[in-house]
Amino acid sequence: MSKKPISMNALNIKIANAQDLSTCEGLLFDNIFDVVDEDKAICLKESSDMCIGIREILTTCQISNSAKHQLALKRIEQIWNAEPNTELGNELDELVRIVCSYEEQFLS
């Protein structure tokens, strides 16, 4: 589903109705590096990488290599106590099914 573009007229109305921007306080930080320390940045990157990898596994319904297998196992550990019939519970069920299929095919 794609979003409809905003017409220039609608955009001008929104800008005209916006609060006076000159009264806004300045930014507290000059750049993101002042906000996020190195440890937090590493944690955010690892979390992002995991989300991308898990999305690929769930989209293709298969595990392509041992690194993806380890990633899926790590995610299963994270969401192990998910409630059934919830978004996380469904993700857990699907990942377990995919991991079992991979292990039957390649680790038996």
N, C-alpha and C positions, 0 to 999 in steps of 0.2 A: 504494500500500500504506500503510495507516495503522497507527500504533503502538497497541498495546493499552494502556489506562490501567493504572497501577499501583494495586493495591488498597491500602487504608489499612493493612491488616494487614502486607502486604509492606513498605510504606513505614516503618511503625513498627519493623519488625525491622531494616531497613537503618540507621535512625537509631540504634537501640539498639546496633548493632554498630559504629558509627562511632567513630573515635578521639575522645578527649576534646577538644572544640573549644576549651576554655579554654587548652590547651597550644599552640595554633597561634600562629605569629608574626603580628604585625600587618601590614597592607598597607604596602608600600614607598612607594606614591604615593596621593595623595588623589583624583585623578581622571585620566582618560585624557590630558588635555592636558599633564600632567607627564611622560608617557611618550612621546608622539608629538609631534615638532616640526611646524611648519607645512609644511615641504617634504615630509616623510613623509606627512602627512595628505593633501596634494594628490596625491601619487603613489598612495596607497591609493584615493582617490576616482576617479582616472582609470582605474586598473586595474579597479575595481568597475564603473564605467560601461562599460568595454569588454566585460567579461564579460556584463553584462546585454544590451548591444547585440548581441553575437555570439550569445548564446543565442536572442534573438529572430529573428535571421537564420536560424540553423540550425533553429529550430522551425517557422518559416513556409516555409522553403526558398526564400526570395526576398529581394531587396533592394528596399526601398521608395523610397529617395531617394539623392541623391549623397552625403549625409553618411554614410549606412549603407554605401555603396560604399567610401568612404575608410576607414571603420572596418574593413571586411572586408579591404581591401588591407593595412592596418597589421597586422592579426592574421596574415595570410598571411606577411608579412615576419618576424614574431616566431617563427613555427613552421616556417619554410621547410625546415629541416634535420631535420624529424621523421622518425623511422623508419617505414617502411611497416607497415601492419597493427598499429599501436599506436593508443591513444586519440588522441594528437596527430596521428598520420599520417592517421587516418580523418577527423579534424576538418579537416585541411589539404585532403584530397581533396574533401570536401563543400563547403568554402568556395570552392575553385577552380572547382568545377562551377557553383555559384550565381553567382559573379562573372562567369564566362564567359557564362552565360545572360543576366545583366543587361547586360553590355557588348554582346552581340549584338543585344539588343532595343533598347537606348537609345543606344548610342554608335556604331552602324554607320551 
